[in-house]
């Protein structure tokens, strides 16, 4: 794994459900769930939609391992 996602932590901090984040971002419920569980790598465009919806930066959503 080259990255770690903080999506679930940020979503929980903002007290959003998967469904609410899906509605805010336009990203499907199942895709968000798959990203949070490391089953799929998000496209850059998807990550940008999620970051905008959560009012955070991409660097807040993901940290990259060296």
Secondary structure by P-SEA (a helix, b strand, c coil): cccccaaaaaaaaacccaaaaaaaccccaaaaaaaaaccccccaaaaaaaaaaacccccccccccc
